[in-house]
Structure formats: structure tokens, C-alpha cells
Amino acid sequence: MSLPKFIVGMIFALAIVVGWSYFDGASLGTIIMRAVICAVIIQLGYFLLVFAMVARNRPMPADRAREADRGIKVAEGEKLTARRGSVR
């Protein structure tokens, strides 16, 4: 999930909590407390989701990472080298 989508969803969820609290007859302090608790829970969930996505990916050797970035296929054991000034 991208950050802009997350922010829009979070604002929408907080608006629902604030609206529900207002129509429930809660005081201003209770409304603010519920909104802050909801925001913290949503932020914690987003952090855990991103952390899980990062933890799930295995580290790559530097050559494989460069290969993936460039779209170059390299045989197993072959090293990528940069030759400056070479015409080959």
C-alpha cells in the first residue's frame, strides 16, 4: 500500500471514529482520546505491515541486486564488472 492511500484511509477511519463519538454524545475530551487511540493503532498496524514486508525479503548479493536493477541476466558465478574506456 502506498503512503498516499494509507493517509487517505487513515483520515477516513479517523473521521468515522470522530463522527461516531460525536453522535454517541461523547465529550470533546473523549472524542479526542478516541481519535488519538485510533490513529496510534492504525500507525502501529502500518508499521508492522511494512516491517513484515521488509523482513520477508531475503538479502541479495550486490551483483544480483545490480542485475535486478538493470534487467541484465547473469549466469551463476559470473561477476558483473565495469570496464571504463573499453569499446567491447
Steps between C-alpha positions, in 0.01 A plus 500: 500500500637840408531780753237730339242219503586428862460865601163532325379178662624612840324836473180323392521257794566783744206698360274199561626465859453873566152498341396190693627653825320829433168333422546275804499814714860474618679801644769683304772340713363151431476570128863617488614203710320252271646667189854490641466135605362411155786687327761321714347159426489573127861626499616194693323272253657678204846481660459127567381442142800680351734325746358160400544581131864601555574200724350259247746604227831317515820701452658481155865505408605830347548348154149355501353830616672689218385234255141537618517879473642492147298208369820320394514123520822370651598134524556351845852576620563767236597842633387833367789733430516855378763563234563865447637604166441159347337476158379145553 
